[in-house]
Amino acid sequence: MGMEHLGEQDWSELRSILSEAPAFAELTPRETDVLCLIGKGMTNDEIASELFISPHTVKNHVTNIYRKTGMDDRTQLAILVQRHWH
């Protein structure tokens, strides 16, 4: 199943998987939400709309995710999310 078809149960499962993964242990629940949507291939504007927050807030979350994971590339993050999901 592709991430673009995540149902509510699948979304909860992915959030749980990512929150327990060592690479993402430092992330807040909201950062984990943003990370899930990055893994889905969404832009910051799309994530903002999905989560009902401002694009600026999404950018702050993404910056924190980079800092906490030691990554600095959105594609790397998306690939890592996909690896944990499948």
N, C-alpha and C positions, 0 to 999 in steps of 0.2 A: 504494500500500500504506500503510495507516495504521500509526502507530508502535506500536499495541497488538499488532501481529503481527510485530514485529522478530524475525528469526531471528538466529543467532549471526553469520553473515556480514554481515547488514544492521547489526547492532549494532556490529561492528568498523568497517564503512564509516562509520556515523554518527559514531563516536568519532574516526575519522581526519579526517573533514570538519570537525568542530567544533574539533579540536586545531589545524588549519591555518587556521581563520578568524581574521582579525585581531581581531575583537571578543572572541575567547576565547583569544588567544595566551598570556595570563598564567596560565591555569588549570592546575592540576596534573592528572595523569591521573584521580585520584579525583574531583576537582571536575568534570571533564568527564563522568565516569560519572553523578554526581548531576545535572548539567545535562541529560544525555540523558533521564533519568527525569522531570525537571521537564517537559521537552518532551513527554513521554508523558502528562503530566497527573497524575502520581502525587503523593500527599501525602508529607510528611516521614516519617510512620510506615510508609507503603508502601515508600518508598525504603530506609529502614532495614532492613526485612525483606528486600527484594530483594538488598541489598548486604551483609547480615549485619553491620551496624554499629548503634550506638545512635541513637535519634532525636536525642539531643543532638549527636552527631557530625554527623549530617545537617544540623542547624541551623547548626552552625559552618561547614560547607562552603557552605551557602547564603549565609550572611553574607559569606564570602570571595568567593563568586561575585559578589554584589552589589557589593562593594568593587572588585573587579578589573575588572568590566565597566562600572562607573559607572551601573548600573541599580539600581532599588530596588523593582521590581514583578515578581512571579513570572509574571504573565500576559505581560508584555513579553518575559521570557526565553523562555517557552514558544513565543511567536509567532516569535521570532528563530530558535529551534532549528528550528521547522517550515519557515521560509523557507530555511534552509541545507539542510535535508533534501530538499526538493522542487525 
